[in-house]
Amino acid sequence: MNLPEPVAAYLAAESAKNADAQSLLFTEDSSVHDENNDYRGRDAIRAWKKAAQAKYQYETEVLDASSSGDTTTVHVRLSGNFPGSPVEVDLTFTIANDKIASLVID
C-alpha cells in the first residue's frame, strides 16, 4: 500500500509497540479520538498508547487503505485481550506539514 510517510511510520511503530515513536509523529497540538475519549497533545497521546497496549495486548492487521487530500483511512483488524476480539475499525488520519494532526478511531 502506498501510504503517506507519517501513516506508514505510525503503523510500523504500532507493530513495534513503540508509543514513544508514535507520539513523535503527531503535531504538538494534535488530537486522537478513541473509545469516546479525546486525547490532545503528544504527552496525552503517548500515555493513551501505552495504556491501550498494556491493557489490551493487541495486534493490528492492515486490511485496506485509501487517501484523499490530507486524509488517509486505514481499515484494520484488531485482535487482543478485549471483549469481541477481533474487531475491524477505521483509523482516519489527517496530515498537516508531514505530521499527524488528528486520528479518529471508529
Secondary structure as UniProt FT lines:
FT   HELIX           5..15
FT   TURN            16..17
FT   HELIX           19..23
FT   TURN            24..25
FT   STRAND          26..34
FT   TURN            35..36
FT   STRAND          37..40
FT   HELIX           42..56
FT   STRAND          59..68
FT   TURN            69..70
FT   STRAND          71..79
FT   TURN            83..84
FT   STRAND          87..96
FT   TURN            97..98
FT   STRAND          99..105
//
